[in-house]
Amino acid sequence: MLLQRVKPLATILAEGSDQEHGLRRSLGPWALTAMGIGAIIGTGIFVLTGVASATRAGPAITLSFVVAGIVSALAALCYAEVSSKVPISGSAYTYTYATLGEFMAWIVGWGLVLEYALGASTVSVGWSGYFTYILHTLFNLNIPQMWQHSHWDATPGIANLPAAAIILVITALLVRGTKESGTVNAVIVAIKVAIVLFFIAIGVGHINPMNYHLPPGPTAGAGGFFPFGWSGMLGGAAFIFFAYIGFDAVSTTAEEAKNPGKDLPFGIIASLLICTVLYIIVVAILNGMVPFYMLNVAFPVAFAMNYVGLAWAGVIISFGAIAGLTTVLLVMMFGQSRIFYAMSRDKLIPPSFTALHPPWRTPVFSQIFFGILIAAAGAFFPIGILGSLTNMGTLVAFILVSISVPILRKKHPEFVGSFTVPWGPYVIPVLSAVSALGLIFYLKVGNPVVPISTAAILTALVVIWFVIRIVRSWEAQLQGFFRVLEDVIVALFALAFIYLMAGHAIIGFPLVWLAFLIWLVTGLVFYFAYGRRKSTVALQEAEGLALVQPRVN
């Protein structure tokens, strides 16, 4: 059956305790907290808050951050429990492998590659915007427009060279080693938090309460606190959810934490709580300083200072934004390489990704390979598409990690970590999974819709059904899963047919959903063509060595 091919916990924990050949343990609880803050505070607070306010939520963006923070807090509790029980590099991927099985673990790992890689590309585009703004404002230096924007931007260009350049610089830093990267990160995080506190201290004295309840109009929508309604507020929550995804990057460092059982839950929850409080305060002040419809800019925090006549403060904030976005890049690219390191160690992808540099003990090939790909994505794709796809990959991982909590407790009741989700094994995990699924639904708000022929959808479903029938005959262990999948395809076919008969020849499909489905299908093709037959667990099954899940004492 699908869920039977799990990776034994004994094997997972043994890999994490390999001090001679594994990654070097050098990160304590406060270093992990600083890493989490470095990942969380960045694009969300310095770039996306303005766009979300102006195009989706208005002043209700404050509630959007509350909603996104609650979803993240629920997921954080699930991450904290599982990471304390399975303290090994790989984050949600490894947790899922130990509970839901190899197939689901592949989906999570593939989604996390999307999250960290495209997330870093997204941040690099925002970093480029602030960098070019500082060059122009302070030094009157202007990079040609064709080298500041991709072809798909509102201002078309050729490639965003500053975005690609910062990715390559961060790649070189991470190749050098975790300790050096962690030290630089801690310094920049301190500067970034000081800048955020500086904005709060200065901005709170320039709030105009009328900005929270503007009258209806062409620019202010329906007016009031909810100019775009509740759906706009929830759409804003889905959009700025990007601002919270950094906390799970902490769990990818389990093999480099000094005491992962205690330090990982501490680092995850502490960084999330600190950043949530800062986010809510900042967006409340931001929308009080400036009418929300004016915030559709790439530098909203600095723009607010300029708007109230504090240009000098705007310049200081701009430097803080550069520091913040740099730390986000550092942590995201760090986590991405460790995900592929874990998947390569399990032989789901080629073993070259586990190659460590002898003196530095870092996955050099993985870091350089993805550094180049991330730089290319940042150079040639717009921030809106990159950010939306990042959210999709993250939310899917959140759902599966939440599901893994009760499964891990049931399969291994003897295995007790340093942190346990309160109120039993179902309340928090179910709320976490359902709320994350809700945000996936509301990602459609504000995103482009692709018109797709209903007839084309029906044809595609028929083709998929035939492919499933063929693959089902090859994979005896996946019979149950494919039977369920066939039922789902038949149900979707029936719904699409009814929709067509009702006179709807075209279905508007959100671009972010469609792009994620394409990415997912590509990953599944690779898994069945390579990973499923080459994985360590598959080879052990073939040799009769992995028929029983051993107990862990």
Secondary structure, 3 states (H helix, E strand, C coil): CHHHCCCCHHHHHHHHCCCCCCCCCCECHHHHHHHHHHHHCCHHHHHHHHHHHHHHHHHHHHHHHHHHHHHHHHHHHHHHHHHHHCCCCCCHHHHHHHHCCHHHHHHHHHHHHHHHHHHHHHHHHHHHHHHHHHHHHHHCCCCCHHHCCCCCCCCCCCCCHHHHHHHHHHHHHHHHCHHHHHHHHHHHHHHHHHHHHHHHHHHHHHCCHHHHCCCCECCCECCCCCCCHHHHHHHHHHHHHHHHHHHHHHHHHHHHECCHHHHHHHHHHHHHHHHHHHHHHHHHHHHHHCCHHHCCCCCHHHHHHHHCCCHHHHHHHHHHHHHHHHHHHHHHHHHHHHHHHHHHHCCCCCHHHHCECCCCCCEHHHHHHHHHHHHHHHHHCCHHHHHHHHHHHHHHHHHHHHHHHHHHHHHCCCCCCCCCCCCCCCHHHHHHHHHHHHHHHHCCCCCCEEEEEHHHHHHHHHHHHHHHHHHHHHCHHHHHHHHHHHHHHHHHHHHHHHHHHCCCCEEEEEHHHHHHHHHHHHHHHHHHHHHHHHCHHHHHHHCCCCCCCCCCC
